[in-house]
Amino acid sequence: MTTAPHLEPEHEALRDQVRRFVETEIKPHAEAWEEAGETPRALLRRMGELGFLGIRYPEEHGGSGMDARATAVWAEELGRSTFSGVAIGALVHTDMASVHVWNAGSEAQRARWMPGIVSGETLTAVAVTEPGAGSDVKGIRTRARREGNGWRLDGAKVYITNGVNADLYCVAAKTDPDAPPSRGVTMFLVEKGTPGFEVARRLDKHGWRSSDTAELRFEDCRLPADAVLGEEGRGFHAIMENFQNERLVLGAMTVGEAQAALDLTVDHLKSRQAFGAPLWDKQAIRQRIAMRSAEVAAARALVYTTAARDAAGEDVVREVSMIKALCGELVNAVTYDCLQFHGGAGYMRGMAIERMARDARVQSIGGGATEVMLEEVAKRL
């Protein structure tokens, strides 16, 4: 595998630790989790014991205080596991949901929730997407109205990763319907078991089978005043700010997925005999794999260069939008070719490449569709 640029010894040590964890504690069991449709909570707690859930959080909160480069390492190695459902469940917790608590939470909220988040006792989910609002966050319809000293929440969310099993949900709701969309949304913390909140249904997905995904419903859901996460009316900005981290994470994850698919396929091509010789001897096949390898190496370089710039405090909105568009499309192209070169066996359930091709499909959709990302890039050219 091509070495990633801009990394320090502590980042490479983290890579080795995560890779060992994947080999010993994910791969031997994850087929069963695919069948079950979820990853056991014990795995999250084990991740917490090893320090993986607090990579970016300060040491005083049980974390490691590392930067975006460490996040990219964590995401890439989980992507390399070949079980992207397991990977996305963990990454939503560490880099897409709990970050809202850390970034915008009050001292009281952080004190209450961060210990469990970092230890793996508290699983988090972020609930923004709705039946009529995905990449267009301004279109959300879930409403929160003031009622007495608190709030009443009504609406629905869909395609929520960790939605079935989460303990704490960061929920976006419109609090001022008359304000411009960018100033009328607020984030709320909603605990599992809150009256008026329910998991409406578990969703059955094409891929990412070992992650649970849900539709959520809020009907006359009463929340206390201190359920507001951050400033009232600043929810849209909080979502947009974290999208940058989320898209970097998804880019790193897809690089890991693509590299794992290539590694599996090279091994297959060198051992599979056809027409009296290994498939690797066919020039058209090995040159296609060589080109895909070059593309993945280039994508990895962009991911880590951008992570280093983010760690240095630079504005990388354009670059993370490029990463999300590029990597989401690339992992689909790579897994398509890799499945093709596995022949009929690659189309069979139980083969890693078949699962990986299904898992890859969502990477050009979730977290910002390719077309939306390209518009973000175009605005900054």
C-alpha positions as CSV (number, residue, x, y, z in Angstrom):
1,M,0.0,0.0,0.0
2,T,1.3,3.5,-0.9
3,T,2.4,5.4,2.2
4,A,0.2,8.3,3.2
5,P,2.0,11.7,3.2
6,H,2.1,14.2,6.1
7,L,2.0,11.7,8.9
8,E,4.1,11.6,12.1
9,P,5.2,8.5,14.0
10,E,2.2,8.7,16.3
11,H,-0.2,8.5,13.3
12,E,1.6,5.4,12.0
13,A,1.4,3.9,15.5
14,L,-2.3,4.5,15.5
15,R,-2.6,2.9,12.1
16,D,-0.8,-0.3,13.3
17,Q,-3.1,-0.4,16.3
18,V,-6.3,0.0,14.3
19,R,-5.1,-2.5,11.7
20,R,-4.4,-5.2,14.4
21,F,-7.8,-4.5,15.9
22,V,-9.5,-4.9,12.5
23,E,-7.7,-8.2,11.9
24,T,-8.4,-9.8,15.3
25,E,-11.7,-8.3,16.5
26,I,-13.7,-7.3,13.4
27,K,-12.9,-9.6,10.5
28,P,-13.4,-13.0,12.3
29,H,-16.9,-12.0,13.4
30,A,-18.3,-9.5,10.9
31,E,-20.0,-12.0,8.6
32,A,-22.4,-12.8,11.5
33,W,-23.0,-9.1,12.1
34,E,-23.9,-8.7,8.4
35,E,-26.6,-11.4,8.9
36,A,-27.8,-9.8,12.1
37,G,-28.1,-6.3,10.5
38,E,-26.1,-4.6,13.3
39,T,-22.8,-4.6,15.1
40,P,-22.8,-5.6,18.8
41,R,-22.4,-2.9,21.4
42,A,-19.6,-4.8,22.9
43,L,-17.4,-3.9,19.9
44,L,-18.0,-0.2,20.6
45,R,-17.1,-0.6,24.2
46,R,-13.9,-2.4,23.1
47,M,-13.1,0.5,20.8
48,G,-13.5,2.8,23.8
49,E,-11.2,0.7,25.9
50,L,-8.5,1.0,23.2
51,G,-8.9,4.8,22.9
52,F,-10.3,4.9,19.4
53,L,-13.5,6.8,20.3
54,G,-11.7,9.8,21.6
55,I,-9.0,10.3,19.1
56,R,-9.9,13.9,18.5
57,Y,-11.1,14.8,22.0
58,P,-8.9,16.4,24.7
59,E,-7.1,14.2,27.2
60,E,-9.1,15.7,30.1
61,H,-12.1,14.1,28.5
62,G,-10.5,10.7,28.0
63,G,-9.3,11.4,24.5
64,S,-5.9,11.5,22.7
65,G,-6.1,15.1,21.5
66,M,-4.9,14.2,18.0
67,D,-5.8,16.0,14.7
68,A,-7.5,15.4,11.4
69,R,-4.7,13.3,10.2
70,A,-5.4,10.7,12.9
71,T,-9.1,10.8,12.0
72,A,-8.1,10.0,8.4
73,V,-6.0,7.0,9.6
74,W,-8.8,5.7,11.7
75,A,-11.3,6.0,8.9
76,E,-9.0,4.5,6.2
77,E,-8.2,1.4,8.3
78,L,-11.8,0.8,9.2
79,G,-12.6,1.1,5.4
80,R,-9.9,-1.5,4.7
81,S,-11.7,-4.0,6.9
82,T,-14.0,-4.8,3.9
83,F,-16.9,-4.6,6.3
84,S,-18.1,-1.0,5.7
85,G,-21.3,-1.4,7.7
86,V,-19.1,-1.9,10.8
87,A,-16.9,1.0,9.8
88,I,-19.7,3.5,9.2
89,G,-21.4,2.7,12.5
90,A,-18.2,3.6,14.4
91,L,-17.4,6.6,12.2
92,V,-20.9,8.1,12.6
93,H,-20.4,7.9,16.4
94,T,-16.8,9.4,16.4
95,D,-16.9,11.9,13.6
96,M,-20.5,12.8,12.6
97,A,-22.7,12.7,15.7
98,S,-20.7,13.0,18.9
99,V,-18.7,15.9,17.5
100,H,-21.9,18.0,17.8
101,V,-21.9,17.4,21.5
102,W,-18.2,18.4,21.8
103,N,-18.3,21.4,19.4
104,A,-21.5,23.0,20.6
105,G,-22.3,21.5,23.9
106,S,-22.4,23.4,27.2
107,E,-20.0,22.5,30.0
108,A,-22.9,20.6,31.6
109,Q,-23.8,18.7,28.5
110,R,-20.1,17.8,27.9
111,A,-19.7,16.7,31.5
112,R,-22.8,14.5,31.2
113,W,-22.3,12.9,27.9
114,M,-18.6,12.9,26.9
115,P,-17.4,10.2,29.3
116,G,-19.9,7.7,27.9
117,I,-19.2,8.8,24.3
118,V,-15.5,8.2,24.7
119,S,-15.9,4.9,26.6
120,G,-18.4,3.5,24.2
121,E,-21.2,3.2,26.8
122,T,-23.2,5.9,25.0
123,L,-23.8,5.4,21.2
124,T,-24.7,8.5,19.3
125,A,-26.5,9.3,16.0
126,V,-27.2,12.5,14.1
127,A,-30.6,13.0,12.7
128,V,-30.8,15.6,9.9
129,T,-32.1,13.8,6.8
130,E,-35.8,13.7,6.3
131,P,-38.1,12.1,3.7
132,G,-38.1,15.4,1.8
133,A,-34.7,16.9,2.7
134,G,-31.4,15.1,2.2
135,S,-28.4,17.1,0.8
136,D,-30.7,20.2,0.9
137,V,-30.5,20.7,4.7
138,K,-32.5,24.0,4.4
139,G,-35.6,21.9,3.4
140,I,-36.1,20.2,6.7
141,R,-39.6,20.3,8.1
142,T,-39.2,18.8,11.6
143,R,-40.4,21.6,14.0
144,A,-39.5,22.5,17.6
145,R,-41.9,24.9,19.3
146,R,-41.4,26.6,22.6
147,E,-43.8,25.2,25.2
148,G,-43.5,26.4,28.8
149,N,-39.9,26.1,30.0
150,G,-39.1,23.6,27.2
151,W,-39.8,22.6,23.7
152,R,-42.2,20.3,21.7
153,L,-40.7,18.4,18.9
154,D,-42.7,17.1,15.9
155,G,-41.5,15.5,12.7
156,A,-39.6,12.6,11.1
157,K,-36.1,11.6,10.2
158,V,-35.0,8.9,7.8
159,Y,-31.8,7.0,6.8
160,I,-30.3,7.5,10.3
161,T,-27.2,5.4,10.9
162,N,-27.1,4.0,14.4
163,G,-30.8,5.1,14.5
164,V,-32.1,1.8,16.0
165,N,-29.5,1.4,18.8
166,A,-28.3,4.9,19.7
167,D,-28.7,6.2,23.2
168,L,-28.3,9.9,22.3
169,Y,-29.5,11.7,19.1
170,C,-28.4,15.1,17.8
171,V,-31.6,16.2,16.0
172,A,-32.0,19.2,13.7
173,A,-35.3,21.0,13.8
174,K,-36.8,24.2,12.5
175,T,-37.4,26.6,15.4
176,D,-38.2,29.8,13.4
177,P,-40.2,29.1,10.2
178,D,-40.1,32.8,9.3
179,A,-36.4,33.2,9.5
180,P,-34.1,32.4,6.5
181,P,-33.4,28.7,6.5
182,S,-29.8,29.2,7.5
183,R,-30.9,31.0,10.7
184,G,-34.1,29.1,11.6
185,V,-32.7,25.6,12.5
186,T,-31.6,24.5,15.9
187,M,-29.9,21.3,17.1
188,F,-31.4,19.4,20.1
189,L,-30.2,16.5,22.2
190,V,-32.8,13.8,22.4
191,E,-32.3,10.7,24.6
192,K,-33.7,7.3,23.8
193,G,-36.8,6.7,25.7
194,T,-38.0,10.3,25.7
195,P,-41.9,10.2,25.5
196,G,-43.1,11.1,22.0
197,F,-39.9,9.8,20.4
198,E,-39.8,6.4,18.7
199,V,-37.8,4.4,16.2
200,A,-40.6,4.1,13.6
201,R,-38.9,1.3,11.7
202,R,-35.6,-0.4,11.0
203,L,-34.7,0.1,7.3
204,D,-33.5,-2.7,5.0
205,K,-30.5,-1.6,3.0
206,H,-28.7,-2.6,-0.2
207,G,-25.4,-2.4,1.5
208,W,-23.7,-1.5,4.8
209,R,-25.7,-4.5,6.2
210,S,-23.9,-4.6,9.5
211,S,-24.9,-1.1,10.5
212,D,-28.4,-0.4,11.8
213,T,-30.4,2.3,10.0
214,A,-33.7,3.7,11.0
215,E,-36.6,6.0,10.4
216,L,-37.4,8.1,13.5
217,R,-40.6,9.8,14.5
218,F,-41.3,12.6,16.9
219,E,-44.9,13.3,17.9
220,D,-45.5,15.7,20.7
221,C,-42.0,15.0,22.0
222,R,-41.4,17.2,25.1
223,L,-37.8,18.4,25.6
224,P,-36.4,20.4,28.5
225,A,-34.8,23.8,27.9
226,D,-31.3,22.4,28.3
227,A,-31.9,20.0,25.4
228,V,-30.8,22.8,23.0
229,L,-27.4,22.0,21.6
230,G,-25.4,25.2,21.0
231,E,-27.1,28.4,20.1
232,E,-30.7,28.6,19.0
233,G,-30.9,29.3,15.3
234,R,-27.4,28.1,14.7
235,G,-28.1,24.5,13.8
236,F,-27.7,24.9,10.1
237,H,-24.2,26.4,10.6
238,A,-23.2,23.6,13.0
239,I,-24.3,21.0,10.4
240,M,-22.4,22.8,7.6
241,E,-19.3,23.1,9.7
242,N,-19.2,19.4,10.6
243,F,-19.9,18.4,7.0
244,Q,-16.3,19.3,6.3
245,N,-15.0,16.8,8.8
246,E,-17.6,14.2,7.8
247,R,-16.7,14.4,4.1
248,L,-13.0,14.1,4.9
249,V,-13.7,11.0,7.0
250,L,-15.9,9.5,4.2
251,G,-13.1,10.2,1.7
252,A,-10.5,8.4,3.9
253,M,-12.9,5.5,4.4
254,T,-13.4,5.1,0.7
255,V,-9.7,5.1,0.0
256,G,-9.4,2.2,2.5
257,E,-12.3,0.4,0.8
258,A,-10.8,0.8,-2.7
259,Q,-7.3,-0.2,-1.6
260,A,-8.7,-3.4,0.1
261,A,-10.6,-4.2,-3.1
262,L,-7.5,-3.8,-5.2
263,D,-5.4,-6.0,-2.8
264,L,-8.0,-8.8,-2.9
265,T,-8.2,-8.6,-6.6
266,V,-4.4,-8.7,-7.3
267,D,-4.2,-11.8,-5.1
268,H,-7.0,-13.4,-7.0
269,L,-5.6,-12.5,-10.4
270,K,-2.2,-13.9,-9.6
271,S,-3.7,-17.2,-8.4
272,R,-6.6,-17.7,-10.8
273,Q,-5.7,-19.8,-13.8
274,A,-7.4,-19.2,-17.2
275,F,-6.4,-20.1,-20.7
276,G,-3.3,-21.8,-19.3
277,A,-1.9,-18.9,-17.3
278,P,-2.7,-16.7,-14.4
279,L,-5.2,-13.9,-15.2
280,W,-2.5,-11.5,-14.1
281,D,-0.7,-12.3,-17.3
282,K,-3.4,-10.7,-19.3
283,Q,-2.1,-7.2,-20.2
284,A,-5.5,-5.5,-20.4
285,I,-6.4,-6.7,-16.9
286,R,-3.2,-5.8,-15.1
287,Q,-3.0,-2.4,-16.8
288,R,-6.6,-1.6,-15.6
289,I,-5.6,-2.6,-12.1
290,A,-2.4,-0.5,-12.4
291,M,-4.4,2.6,-13.4
292,R,-6.9,2.1,-10.6
293,S,-4.0,1.7,-8.1
294,A,-2.6,5.0,-9.4
295,E,-5.9,6.7,-8.9
296,V,-6.3,5.4,-5.4
297,A,-2.8,6.6,-4.5
298,A,-3.6,10.0,-5.8
299,A,-6.9,10.1,-3.9
300,R,-5.0,9.1,-0.7
301,A,-2.5,11.9,-1.2
302,L,-5.3,14.4,-1.5
303,V,-7.0,13.1,1.6
304,Y,-3.9,13.3,3.8
305,T,-2.7,16.6,2.3
306,T,-6.1,18.1,3.1
307,A,-6.2,16.6,6.6
308,A,-2.8,18.2,7.3
309,R,-4.1,21.5,6.0
310,D,-7.1,21.2,8.2
311,A,-4.9,20.4,11.2
312,A,-3.0,23.6,10.4
313,G,-6.2,25.6,10.6
314,E,-6.6,26.3,6.9
315,D,-9.9,26.6,5.0
316,V,-10.3,23.3,3.1
317,V,-14.0,23.5,2.1
318,R,-13.2,23.2,-1.6
319,E,-10.8,20.3,-1.0
320,V,-13.1,18.2,1.1
321,S,-15.8,18.7,-1.4
322,M,-13.4,17.5,-4.1
323,I,-12.5,14.5,-1.9
324,K,-16.1,13.5,-1.3
325,A,-17.0,13.7,-5.0
326,L,-13.8,12.1,-6.2
327,C,-13.5,9.3,-3.7
328,G,-17.2,8.4,-3.8
329,E,-17.1,7.9,-7.6
330,L,-13.7,6.2,-7.5
331,V,-14.6,3.5,-5.0
332,N,-17.5,2.6,-7.2
333,A,-15.3,2.4,-10.3
334,V,-12.7,0.3,-8.5
335,T,-15.1,-2.2,-7.0
336,Y,-16.9,-2.5,-10.3
337,D,-13.7,-3.5,-12.0
338,C,-12.6,-5.8,-9.2
339,L,-15.9,-7.7,-9.2
340,Q,-15.6,-8.0,-13.0
341,F,-12.1,-9.6,-12.7
342,H,-13.4,-12.0,-10.1
343,G,-15.8,-13.4,-12.7
344,G,-18.9,-15.3,-11.7
345,A,-17.5,-15.9,-8.2
346,G,-17.4,-12.2,-7.6
347,Y,-21.2,-12.1,-8.0
348,M,-21.9,-14.6,-5.3
349,R,-23.0,-13.8,-1.8
350,G,-20.3,-14.7,0.7
351,M,-17.5,-13.2,-1.5
352,A,-15.9,-10.2,0.0
353,I,-15.8,-8.3,-3.3
354,E,-19.6,-8.8,-3.8
355,R,-20.3,-7.2,-0.4
356,M,-17.8,-4.4,-1.0
357,A,-19.3,-3.5,-4.4
358,R,-22.8,-3.2,-2.7
359,D,-21.3,-1.2,0.2
360,A,-19.5,1.2,-2.1
361,R,-22.6,2.3,-3.9
362,V,-23.8,4.6,-1.2
363,Q,-20.5,6.5,-1.0
364,S,-21.5,8.7,-3.9
365,I,-24.8,9.5,-2.2
366,G,-24.5,9.7,1.6
367,G,-22.8,12.7,3.2
368,G,-23.5,14.8,0.1
369,A,-24.2,13.5,-3.3
370,T,-21.5,13.8,-6.0
371,E,-23.5,16.4,-7.9
372,V,-23.9,18.6,-4.8
373,M,-20.3,18.3,-4.0
374,L,-19.2,19.3,-7.5
375,E,-21.4,22.4,-7.3
376,E,-19.6,23.3,-4.0
377,V,-16.3,22.9,-5.9
378,A,-17.4,24.9,-8.8
379,K,-18.4,27.8,-6.6
380,R,-14.8,28.1,-5.4
381,L,-13.0,27.8,-8.7
